[in-house]
Amino acid sequence: MRSIALFVSALVASACAKTIVITVGGNTTDNAGAVFDPPSVVADKGDVVMFNFTQGNHTATQSTFASPCTRAHDTDSTINGFDSGFRNANNGTSITNLPFTVTDNTTTVWFFDWNTCAQGGVGGINVNESSLETLDGFQRNAVRLNGTDSTATSSSTTSSNPSTTRTSTTSTPTSAANRAIVAGATALLPVLAMLLALSF
């Protein structure tokens, strides 16, 4: 009887969940910030945010407010964030999706596109606009920390600092990926040894 009640409650919960679509790959030639449409959505616990890749070669990668163009897990190892990898939609001929299920609707989930982040290609799920961490602030952080602001390129000091920052950021994903592979392989060794011991 108890299993029937659990099944019914799970069925009701899944029926109430909704799918929210964020289109990835808008016209980023004129406005890199248009890569996510809409750039911000509100979702309840259990809702699925569907990143729908329709144009260009873009990503949807979870990050943190303080480090907009860096994978969340690279700056906070407790966050097992999503990362679509590059999805080449070939201008509408190879459309793909990345579903993300919201597990906590009280926490903002920040995300970015590798190709356009430094120009403001970012977004958020459940952004609390009355807090200090707003979508506009996240977008400004992305440009300030990782890119070049087209309105500030007349100053040689301003244009040289972002390129230095961009260079160090470019090398981070490769080294972080190598660290993740080594850490994963190291964690797998004791499990394999235990399975081998149990098999005898």
N, CA and C of each residue as an Amber inpcrd file, in Angstrom:
protein
   600
   0.8250000  -1.1980000   0.0000000   0.0000000   0.0000000   0.0000000
   0.8720000   1.2650000   0.0000000   1.9520000   1.1830000   0.7760000
   2.8300000   2.3330000   0.8710000   3.4920000   2.6290000  -0.4830000
   3.8900000   1.5920000  -1.2220000   4.5250000   1.7960000  -2.5200000
   3.5620000   2.4130000  -3.5270000   2.2770000   2.0850000  -3.4100000
   1.2760000   2.6870000  -4.2960000   1.1620000   4.1810000  -4.0190000
   1.1830000   4.5670000  -2.7480000   1.0970000   5.9800000  -2.3780000
   2.3100000   6.7440000  -2.8910000   3.4960000   6.1450000  -2.7740000
   4.7020000   6.7990000  -3.2920000   4.6420000   6.9480000  -4.8050000
   4.1620000   5.9190000  -5.4790000   4.0410000   5.9610000  -6.9330000
   3.0780000   7.0630000  -7.3660000   1.9370000   7.1520000  -6.6950000
   0.9340000   8.1700000  -7.0290000   1.4860000   9.5690000  -6.7760000
   2.2000000   9.7650000  -5.6530000   2.7390000  11.1020000  -5.3710000
   3.8220000  11.4800000  -6.3850000   4.6280000  10.5040000  -6.7990000
   5.6430000  10.7770000  -7.8240000   4.9940000  11.1140000  -9.1550000
   3.9160000  10.4270000  -9.4900000   3.1950000  10.6810000 -10.7260000
   2.5780000  12.0730000 -10.7270000   2.0040000  12.4820000  -9.5980000
   1.4040000  13.8130000  -9.4840000   2.4800000  14.8830000  -9.5910000
   3.6300000  14.6600000  -8.9230000   4.7140000  15.6410000  -8.9710000
   5.2480000  15.8110000 -10.3850000   5.4030000  14.7040000 -11.1120000
   5.9140000  14.8170000 -12.4790000   4.8950000  15.4520000 -13.4150000
   3.6150000  15.2610000 -13.1200000   2.5850000  15.8710000 -13.9580000
   2.5370000  17.3830000 -13.7600000   2.9120000  17.8580000 -12.5700000
   2.8870000  19.2870000 -12.2780000   4.1250000  20.0190000 -12.7910000
   5.2170000  19.2930000 -13.0130000   6.4430000  19.9200000 -13.4970000
   6.2410000  20.4430000 -14.9180000   6.9060000  21.5530000 -15.2030000
   6.7800000  22.1140000 -16.5480000   8.1450000  22.1670000 -17.2170000
   8.1410000  22.2790000 -18.5210000   9.3580000  22.4180000 -19.2990000
   9.4630000  23.8650000 -19.7670000  10.6060000  24.4740000 -19.4700000
  10.8640000  25.8630000 -19.8420000  11.9870000  25.8560000 -20.8670000
  11.7500000  26.4410000 -22.0240000  12.7230000  26.3950000 -23.1210000
  13.5390000  27.6870000 -23.1820000  14.8620000  27.5160000 -23.2450000
  15.7840000  28.6240000 -23.5160000  16.4320000  28.3130000 -24.8600000
  16.2030000  29.1720000 -25.8370000  16.7940000  28.9820000 -27.1590000
  18.2320000  29.4770000 -27.1330000  19.1470000  28.6470000 -27.6260000
  20.5660000  28.9790000 -27.6380000  20.9990000  29.2000000 -29.0860000
  21.6070000  30.3630000 -29.3450000  22.1350000  30.6120000 -30.6770000
  21.4230000  31.7020000 -31.4300000  20.9420000  32.7110000 -30.7370000
  20.3170000  33.8330000 -31.4340000  21.3410000  34.5880000 -32.2510000
  20.9670000  35.7400000 -32.7680000  21.8720000  36.5450000 -33.5940000
  22.9370000  37.1580000 -32.7070000  24.0820000  36.4770000 -32.6010000
  25.1570000  36.9630000 -31.7400000  26.1250000  37.8770000 -32.4680000
  25.9100000  38.1150000 -33.7500000  26.7930000  39.0020000 -34.5090000
  26.6760000  40.4290000 -34.0050000  25.4560000  40.8960000 -33.8060000
  25.2270000  42.2620000 -33.3460000  25.1870000  42.3770000 -31.8290000
  24.7970000  41.2930000 -31.1330000  24.6200000  41.3380000 -29.6890000
  24.9120000  39.9660000 -29.1000000  26.1010000  39.7980000 -28.5450000
  26.4970000  38.5030000 -27.9670000  25.5830000  38.1110000 -26.8150000
  25.0000000  39.0820000 -26.1440000  24.0900000  38.8090000 -25.0380000
  22.8040000  38.1410000 -25.4800000  22.5410000  38.1210000 -26.7920000
  21.3150000  37.5080000 -27.3090000  21.4650000  36.0100000 -27.5530000
  22.5760000  35.4150000 -27.1410000  22.7930000  33.9910000 -27.3890000
  21.7610000  33.1320000 -26.6630000  21.2840000  33.5730000 -25.4920000
  20.2480000  32.8590000 -24.7430000  18.9500000  33.6560000 -24.8070000
  17.8740000  33.0060000 -25.2290000  16.5880000  33.6850000 -25.3330000
  15.4960000  32.8360000 -24.6970000  14.9740000  33.2380000 -23.5490000
  15.3240000  34.4200000 -22.7590000  16.5850000  34.1570000 -21.9400000
  17.2820000  35.2180000 -21.5330000  18.4960000  35.0280000 -20.7510000
  18.2210000  34.6540000 -19.2920000  17.0190000  34.8740000 -18.8290000
  16.6670000  34.5780000 -17.4450000  15.2720000  33.9610000 -17.3960000
  15.1360000  32.8740000 -16.6100000  13.8360000  32.2200000 -16.4350000
  13.6120000  31.9310000 -14.9580000  12.3420000  31.7530000 -14.6090000
  11.9610000  31.3560000 -13.2490000  11.3820000  29.9530000 -13.3290000
  11.9120000  29.0470000 -12.4900000  11.4730000  27.6530000 -12.5230000
  11.2410000  27.1500000 -11.1070000  10.2420000  26.2970000 -10.9580000
   9.9540000  25.6680000  -9.6750000  10.7760000  24.3930000  -9.5230000
  10.8560000  23.8980000  -8.3090000  11.5440000  22.6330000  -8.0520000
  10.8750000  21.5360000  -8.8820000  11.6690000  20.7710000  -9.6080000
  11.1510000  19.7040000 -10.4540000  10.9260000  20.1150000 -11.9010000
  10.9020000  21.4130000 -12.1760000  10.7560000  21.8740000 -13.5580000
  12.0180000  21.5460000 -14.3500000  11.8570000  21.4030000 -15.6550000
  12.9860000  21.1150000 -16.5350000  13.2340000  22.3380000 -17.4100000
  14.4580000  22.8540000 -17.3380000  14.8680000  23.9330000 -18.2300000
  15.5540000  23.2590000 -19.4110000  15.0100000  23.4740000 -20.5980000
  15.4960000  22.8260000 -21.8100000  16.2770000  23.8390000 -22.6440000
  17.5830000  23.6470000 -22.7490000  18.4110000  24.4770000 -23.6150000
  18.2830000  23.9060000 -25.0230000  17.7230000  24.6850000 -25.9350000
  17.4470000  24.2530000 -27.3030000  18.4280000  24.9470000 -28.2400000
  19.4250000  24.2140000 -28.7290000  20.4840000  24.7680000 -29.5740000
  19.9960000  24.8220000 -31.0200000  19.8140000  26.0370000 -31.5520000
  19.2010000  26.1910000 -32.8690000  20.0990000  26.8090000 -33.9360000
  21.1220000  27.5740000 -33.5450000  21.9980000  28.2300000 -34.5250000
  23.4190000  28.2810000 -33.9960000  24.3860000  28.2220000 -34.8930000
  25.7810000  28.4050000 -34.5160000  26.3540000  27.2460000 -33.7300000
  27.4890000  27.4840000 -33.0890000  28.2070000  26.4860000 -32.3050000
  28.3950000  27.0560000 -30.9010000  27.5160000  26.6890000 -29.9790000
  27.4840000  27.3020000 -28.6530000  27.4530000  26.2430000 -27.5630000
  27.5750000  26.7120000 -26.3130000  27.4680000  25.8320000 -25.1520000
  26.4750000  26.4280000 -24.1600000  26.0300000  25.6070000 -23.2380000
  25.3250000  26.0570000 -22.0400000  26.0840000  25.4150000 -20.8960000
  26.8330000  26.2410000 -20.1520000  27.7400000  25.7490000 -19.1330000
  27.4570000  26.4610000 -17.8200000  27.2410000  25.7000000 -16.7470000
  26.9520000  26.2960000 -15.4470000  28.2050000  26.9320000 -14.8720000
  28.0220000  28.0980000 -14.2330000  29.1450000  28.8030000 -13.6160000
  28.7000000  29.4000000 -12.2870000  29.5160000  30.2700000 -11.7280000
  29.1630000  30.9780000 -10.5010000  29.1530000  32.4750000 -10.7850000
  28.5050000  33.2380000  -9.9210000  28.4110000  34.6770000 -10.1260000
  29.7980000  35.3240000 -10.1460000  30.6750000  34.8910000  -9.2790000
  32.0050000  35.4990000  -9.1600000  32.9260000  35.1520000 -10.3330000
  32.6610000  34.0400000 -11.0120000  33.5080000  33.6000000 -12.1290000
  32.6340000  33.2430000 -13.3230000  32.1080000  34.2440000 -14.0090000
  31.0930000  34.0130000 -15.0330000  31.4900000  33.1190000 -16.2040000
  32.7270000  33.1240000 -16.6360000  33.1220000  32.3780000 -17.8310000
  33.9820000  31.1620000 -17.4900000  33.7640000  30.6120000 -16.3010000
  34.4910000  29.4320000 -15.8360000  33.4820000  28.4130000 -15.3460000
  33.7290000  27.1270000 -15.6610000  32.8140000  26.0790000 -15.1930000
  32.6660000  26.1490000 -13.6810000  31.4550000  25.9520000 -13.1860000
  31.1800000  26.0350000 -11.7530000  32.0690000  25.0800000 -10.9670000
  32.2500000  23.8760000 -11.4720000  33.0360000  22.8860000 -10.7480000
  34.5150000  23.2750000 -10.6610000  34.9960000  24.0750000 -11.6000000
  36.3940000  24.5050000 -11.5720000  36.6550000  25.5330000 -10.4760000
  35.6270000  26.2690000 -10.0510000  35.8020000  27.2610000  -8.9910000
  35.2350000  26.7970000  -7.6580000  34.3200000  25.8310000  -7.6740000
  33.7310000  25.2840000  -6.4520000  33.4890000  23.7940000  -6.6700000
  34.3560000  22.9660000  -6.1140000  34.3010000  21.5230000  -6.3820000
  33.0410000  20.8630000  -5.8300000  32.2560000  21.5670000  -5.0080000
  31.0080000  20.9910000  -4.4960000  29.8660000  21.1160000  -5.4960000
  30.0580000  21.9110000  -6.5420000  29.0240000  22.0830000  -7.5590000
  29.3150000  21.1440000  -8.7230000  28.4120000  20.2280000  -8.9650000
  28.5360000  19.3320000 -10.1200000  27.6590000  19.9100000 -11.2240000
  28.1350000  20.9830000 -11.8320000  27.3340000  21.7470000 -12.7850000
  27.2190000  21.1050000 -14.1540000  26.2410000  21.5730000 -14.9130000
  26.0180000  21.0610000 -16.2690000  26.9480000  21.7490000 -17.2550000
  27.2740000  21.0460000 -18.3160000  28.0910000  21.5820000 -19.4040000
  27.7120000  20.8170000 -20.6640000  27.0950000  21.4920000 -21.6030000
  26.6220000  20.8340000 -22.8190000  27.7550000  20.4410000 -23.7540000
  28.9180000  21.0740000 -23.5960000  29.9430000  20.9400000 -24.6170000
  29.4670000  21.7250000 -25.8330000  30.3190000  21.8850000 -26.8180000
  29.9140000  22.6450000 -27.9990000  28.8670000  21.8700000 -28.7800000
  27.7880000  22.5540000 -29.1470000  26.6960000  21.9770000 -29.9310000
  26.5750000  22.7660000 -31.2250000  27.0600000  22.2080000 -32.3030000
  27.0020000  22.8880000 -33.5890000  25.6560000  22.6020000 -34.2470000
  24.7880000  23.5980000 -34.2460000  23.4390000  23.4430000 -34.7990000
  23.4010000  23.6720000 -36.3070000  24.5340000  24.0290000 -36.9060000
  24.5830000  24.2600000 -38.3570000  23.4430000  25.1440000 -38.8400000
  23.1860000  26.2150000 -38.1210000  22.1330000  27.1750000 -38.4790000
  20.7740000  26.5260000 -38.6940000  20.4230000  25.6510000 -37.7710000
  19.0790000  25.0960000 -37.7590000  18.9420000  23.7050000 -38.3420000
  20.0050000  23.1390000 -38.8920000  19.8790000  21.8170000 -39.5020000
  20.2460000  20.6810000 -38.5490000  20.8650000  21.0010000 -37.4070000
  21.2600000  19.9690000 -36.4430000  20.8770000  20.4000000 -35.0300000
  19.6100000  20.6150000 -34.7880000  19.1360000  21.1130000 -33.5050000
  19.2760000  20.0290000 -32.4340000  19.8560000  20.4010000 -31.2590000
  19.9770000  19.4860000 -30.1330000  19.4580000  20.1600000 -28.8720000
  19.2700000  19.3690000 -27.8110000  18.7370000  19.8820000 -26.5500000
  19.6010000  19.4350000 -25.3790000  19.5920000  20.2240000 -24.3070000
  20.2030000  19.8580000 -23.0400000  19.1710000  20.1290000 -21.9520000
  18.6240000  19.0770000 -21.3220000  17.6740000  19.2970000 -20.2260000
  18.4040000  19.4750000 -18.8970000  17.8970000  20.3750000 -18.0640000
  18.4190000  20.5920000 -16.7150000  17.2320000  20.6260000 -15.7650000
  17.1750000  19.6970000 -14.8200000  16.0840000  19.6410000 -13.8520000
  16.4370000  20.4900000 -12.6390000  15.5510000  21.4010000 -12.2720000
  15.7650000  22.2800000 -11.1310000  15.4990000  21.4950000  -9.8490000
  16.4940000  21.4330000  -8.9810000  16.3460000  20.7050000  -7.7200000
  16.1670000  21.6330000  -6.5310000  16.5290000  22.9110000  -6.6980000
  16.3890000  23.8990000  -5.6230000  16.0250000  25.2360000  -6.2600000
  14.7750000  25.6330000  -6.1010000  14.3310000  26.8790000  -6.7410000
  14.6560000  28.1300000  -5.9240000  15.3650000  27.9800000  -4.8060000
  15.7470000  29.1450000  -4.0070000  17.1770000  29.5960000  -4.2920000
  17.8900000  28.8440000  -5.1150000  19.2710000  29.1670000  -5.4560000
  19.3720000  29.5170000  -6.9380000  20.0740000  30.5860000  -7.2380000
  20.2680000  30.9800000  -8.6340000  21.2790000  30.0560000  -9.3050000
  20.9420000  29.6240000 -10.5150000  21.8640000  28.8390000 -11.3330000
  22.3320000  29.7450000 -12.4660000  23.6330000  30.0460000 -12.4870000
  24.2150000  30.9080000 -13.5070000  24.7870000  30.0410000 -14.6180000
  24.7300000  30.5250000 -15.8640000  25.2850000  29.7660000 -16.9840000
  25.8330000  30.7150000 -18.0400000  26.6680000  30.1550000 -18.9410000
  27.3080000  30.9650000 -19.9740000  27.5460000  30.1400000 -21.2240000
  27.9050000  30.8310000 -22.3030000  28.3040000  30.2190000 -23.5620000
  29.7920000  30.5120000 -23.7530000  30.5940000  29.4690000 -24.0030000
  32.0440000  29.6440000 -24.1630000  32.3700000  30.6630000 -25.2490000
  31.6430000  30.6760000 -26.3680000  31.9770000  31.5560000 -27.4880000
  31.6540000  33.0220000 -27.2440000  30.6530000  33.3130000 -26.4550000
  30.1940000  34.6970000 -26.3230000  30.2430000  35.2420000 -24.8980000
  30.7030000  34.4630000 -23.9450000  30.6910000  34.8970000 -22.5470000
  31.4430000  36.2070000 -22.3400000  32.6060000  36.3350000 -22.9130000
  33.4190000  37.5400000 -22.7200000  32.7720000  38.7870000 -23.2920000
  31.7400000  38.6110000 -24.1250000  30.9860000  39.7530000 -24.6530000
  29.6020000  39.8470000 -24.0170000  29.3470000  39.0530000 -22.9780000
  28.0700000  39.1350000 -22.2570000  27.1110000  38.0060000 -22.5370000
  27.5550000  36.9090000 -23.1430000  26.6850000  35.7690000 -23.4520000
  26.4590000  34.8850000 -22.2310000  25.6070000  35.3580000 -21.3120000
  25.3580000  34.6690000 -20.0460000  23.8610000  34.6590000 -19.7330000
  23.4900000  33.8860000 -18.7190000  22.0980000  33.8590000 -18.2920000
  21.9650000  33.2700000 -16.9040000  20.7110000  33.1840000 -16.4350000
  20.4770000  32.6520000 -15.0980000  19.0900000  32.0460000 -14.9410000
  19.0030000  31.0990000 -14.0220000  17.7370000  30.4720000 -13.6590000
  17.4410000  30.8880000 -12.2280000  16.2440000  31.3990000 -11.9880000
  15.8000000  31.8650000 -10.6660000  16.7020000  32.9640000 -10.1070000
  16.9550000  33.9750000 -10.9260000  17.7680000  35.1080000 -10.5130000
  16.9430000  35.9760000  -9.5640000  17.5180000  36.2990000  -8.4120000
  16.8570000  37.1760000  -7.4520000  17.3080000  38.5980000  -7.7400000
  16.5280000  39.3290000  -8.5300000  16.9090000  40.6720000  -8.9630000
  16.9190000  41.6890000  -7.8230000  16.3810000  41.3240000  -6.6530000
  16.4290000  42.2520000  -5.5230000  17.6670000  42.0090000  -4.6610000
  18.5090000  41.0490000  -5.0470000  19.7500000  40.7980000  -4.3160000
  20.8910000  41.5730000  -4.9750000  22.0960000  41.3950000  -4.4770000
  23.2580000  42.0440000  -5.0700000  23.7400000  41.3110000  -6.3170000
  23.2980000  40.0620000  -6.5160000  23.7120000  39.2580000  -7.6610000
  22.5970000  39.2430000  -8.7150000  22.6270000  40.2330000  -9.5970000
  21.6060000  40.3840000 -10.6290000  22.1370000  39.8830000 -11.9720000
  21.2400000  39.7010000 -12.9240000  21.6590000  39.2860000 -14.2580000
  22.5380000  40.3530000 -14.9140000  22.1830000  41.6240000 -14.7540000
  23.0150000  42.7010000 -15.3080000  24.4170000  42.6820000 -14.6970000
  24.4930000  42.4520000 -13.3900000  25.7910000  42.3720000 -12.7190000
  26.6070000  41.1860000 -13.2010000  25.9430000  40.0560000 -13.4280000
  26.6130000  38.8550000 -13.9300000  27.1740000  39.1070000 -15.3280000
  26.3740000  39.7820000 -16.1470000  26.8150000  40.1030000 -17.5040000
  27.9980000  41.0760000 -17.4760000  27.9420000  42.0730000 -16.6080000
  29.0570000  43.0260000 -16.4770000  30.3260000  42.3040000 -15.9990000
  30.1680000  41.3740000 -15.0450000  31.3160000  40.5870000 -14.5720000
  31.9500000  39.8000000 -15.7090000  31.1160000  39.2110000 -16.5510000
  31.6270000  38.4080000 -17.6700000  32.4870000  39.2640000 -18.5940000
  32.0120000  40.4490000 -18.9170000  32.7520000  41.3380000 -19.8180000
  33.9830000  41.8910000 -19.1150000  33.8220000  42.3170000 -17.8740000
  34.9280000  42.9410000 -17.1270000  36.0520000  41.9490000 -16.8470000
  35.7180000  40.7270000 -16.4650000  36.7360000  39.7560000 -16.0710000
  37.3170000  38.9520000 -17.2350000  36.5940000  38.8740000 -18.3530000
  37.0000000  37.9430000 -19.4040000  37.0730000  38.5140000 -20.8040000
  36.5770000  39.7070000 -21.0070000  36.4970000  40.1920000 -22.3780000
  36.9550000  41.6110000 -22.5270000  36.5930000  42.1470000 -23.6600000
  36.8990000  43.5400000 -23.9280000  35.5870000  44.2660000 -24.1190000
  35.4630000  45.3740000 -23.4880000  34.2810000  46.2100000 -23.6320000
  34.5110000  47.1190000 -24.8250000  33.6420000  47.0550000 -25.8330000
  33.8330000  47.8270000 -27.0610000  33.8240000  49.3260000 -26.8060000
  33.2200000  49.7800000 -25.7160000  33.1920000  51.2130000 -25.4380000
  34.4740000  51.6670000 -24.7510000  35.3020000  50.7390000 -24.2640000
  36.4950000  51.1260000 -23.5280000  37.7880000  50.7740000 -24.2590000
  37.7130000  50.4520000 -25.5360000  38.9100000  50.0280000 -26.2570000
  39.8110000  51.1900000 -26.6500000  39.3920000  52.4290000 -26.4710000
  40.2440000  53.5480000 -26.8340000  41.4170000  53.6810000 -25.8740000
  41.2900000  53.2020000 -24.6680000  42.3720000  53.2690000 -23.6970000
  43.2550000  52.0370000 -23.8180000  44.5630000  52.2400000 -23.9780000
  45.4600000  51.0970000 -24.1320000  45.5290000  50.2760000 -22.8600000
  45.3680000  50.8960000 -21.7000000  45.3930000  50.1650000 -20.4380000
  44.2060000  49.2100000 -20.3530000  43.0250000  49.6850000 -20.7260000
  41.8280000  48.8510000 -20.6580000  41.8960000  47.7020000 -21.6410000
  42.3610000  47.9500000 -22.8550000  42.3720000  46.8920000 -23.8510000
  43.4550000  45.8580000 -23.5800000  44.5390000  46.2130000 -22.8800000
  45.5760000  45.2230000 -22.6190000  45.2060000  44.3060000 -21.4610000
  44.5370000  44.7960000 -20.4350000  44.1740000  43.9530000 -19.2930000
  43.2240000  42.8320000 -19.6540000  42.1290000  43.0810000 -20.3990000
  41.2340000  41.9730000 -20.7150000  41.8970000  40.8940000 -21.5550000
  42.7990000  41.2480000 -22.4750000  43.4150000  40.2030000 -23.2800000
  44.3130000  39.3270000 -22.4150000  44.9510000  39.9110000 -21.4000000
  45.7490000  39.1090000 -20.4820000  44.8450000  38.1650000 -19.7070000
  43.7270000  38.6740000 -19.2310000  42.7810000  37.8360000 -18.5040000
  42.2510000  36.7310000 -19.4010000  41.9280000  37.0490000 -20.6550000
  41.3840000  36.0540000 -21.5650000  42.3970000  34.9460000 -21.8030000
  43.6780000  35.2960000 -21.9260000  44.7030000  34.2850000 -22.1760000
  44.7670000  33.2920000 -21.0270000  44.7500000  33.7700000 -19.7780000
  44.8170000  32.8420000 -18.6530000  43.5410000  32.0230000 -18.5370000
  42.4040000  32.5920000 -18.8970000  41.1500000  31.8480000 -18.8420000
  41.1190000  30.7540000 -19.8900000  41.7010000  31.0040000 -21.0640000
  41.6920000  30.0180000 -22.1310000  42.4230000  28.7520000 -21.7090000
  43.4990000  28.8790000 -20.9390000  44.2460000  27.6960000 -20.5340000
  43.5790000  26.9550000 -19.3840000  42.6940000  27.5870000 -18.6360000
  42.0550000  26.9510000 -17.4850000  41.2440000  25.7180000 -17.8310000
  40.3630000  25.7150000 -18.8640000  39.5700000  24.5260000 -19.1100000
  40.4110000  23.2860000 -19.3860000  41.5220000  23.4340000 -20.1220000
  42.3400000  22.2770000 -20.4320000  42.9730000  21.7190000 -19.1680000
  43.5940000  22.5690000 -18.3450000  44.2340000  22.0790000 -17.1430000
  43.2030000  21.5510000 -16.1520000  42.0550000  22.1850000 -16.0670000
  41.0100000  21.7040000 -15.1670000  40.4700000  20.3670000 -15.6380000
  40.3560000  20.2000000 -16.9530000  39.8890000  18.9230000 -17.4850000
  40.8990000  17.8290000 -17.1750000  42.1820000  18.1330000 -17.3160000
  43.2030000  17.1410000 -16.9790000  43.1460000  16.7640000 -15.5140000
  42.9570000  17.7720000 -14.6270000  42.8510000  17.4740000 -13.1890000
  41.6380000  16.6050000 -12.9090000  40.5200000  16.8610000 -13.5850000
  39.3070000  16.0760000 -13.3650000  39.5030000  14.6300000 -13.8070000
  40.2040000  14.4170000 -14.9140000  40.4440000  13.0520000 -15.3910000
  41.3380000  12.3080000 -14.4090000  42.3980000  12.9500000 -13.9450000
  43.3020000  12.3100000 -12.9900000  42.5720000  12.0110000 -11.6900000
  41.7760000  12.9680000 -11.1940000  41.0340000  12.7560000  -9.9520000
  40.0240000  11.6220000 -10.1140000  39.3670000  11.5730000 -11.2480000
  38.3860000  10.5030000 -11.4840000  39.0440000   9.1460000 -11.5560000
  40.1890000   9.0640000 -12.2340000  40.9030000   7.7930000 -12.3290000
  41.4270000   7.3600000 -10.9700000  41.9070000   8.3140000 -10.1790000
  42.4090000   8.0000000  -8.8480000  41.2820000   7.4830000  -7.9520000
  40.1140000   8.0680000  -8.0460000  38.9830000   7.6370000  -7.2310000
  38.4650000   6.2720000  -7.6660000  38.6720000   5.9040000  -8.9050000
  38.1800000   4.6420000  -9.4320000  39.0320000   3.4550000  -8.9980000
  40.3140000   3.6570000  -8.7310000  41.2180000   2.5650000  -8.3690000
  40.7720000   1.7930000  -7.1250000  40.4190000   2.4430000  -6.0070000
  39.9690000   1.6640000  -4.8350000  38.6950000   0.8580000  -5.1170000
  37.8150000   1.3970000  -5.9260000  36.5730000   0.6850000  -6.2560000
  36.8920000  -0.5730000  -7.0550000  37.7760000  -0.4560000  -8.0320000
  38.1730000  -1.6180000  -8.8060000  38.8580000  -2.6650000  -7.9460000
  39.7280000  -2.2300000  -7.0100000  40.4070000  -3.1660000  -6.1180000
  39.4060000  -3.9100000  -5.2400000  38.3920000  -3.1970000  -4.7490000
  37.3650000  -3.8110000  -3.8990000  36.5400000  -4.8260000  -4.7090000
  36.1710000  -4.4780000  -5.9320000  35.4230000  -5.4000000  -6.7730000
  36.2440000  -6.6490000  -7.0940000  37.5100000  -6.4650000  -7.3260000
  38.4010000  -7.5930000  -7.6020000  38.5140000  -8.5050000  -6.3840000
  38.6500000  -7.9010000  -5.1890000  38.7410000  -8.6800000  -3.9530000
  37.4470000  -9.4370000  -3.6790000  36.2960000  -8.8330000  -3.9630000
  35.0060000  -9.4830000  -3.7200000  34.7360000 -10.6040000  -4.6990000
  35.3460000 -10.5460000  -5.8650000  35.0900000 -11.5750000  -6.8670000
  35.8050000 -12.8800000  -6.5590000  36.7950000 -12.8760000  -5.6440000
  37.5120000 -14.0950000  -5.2750000  36.9720000 -14.7380000  -4.0690000
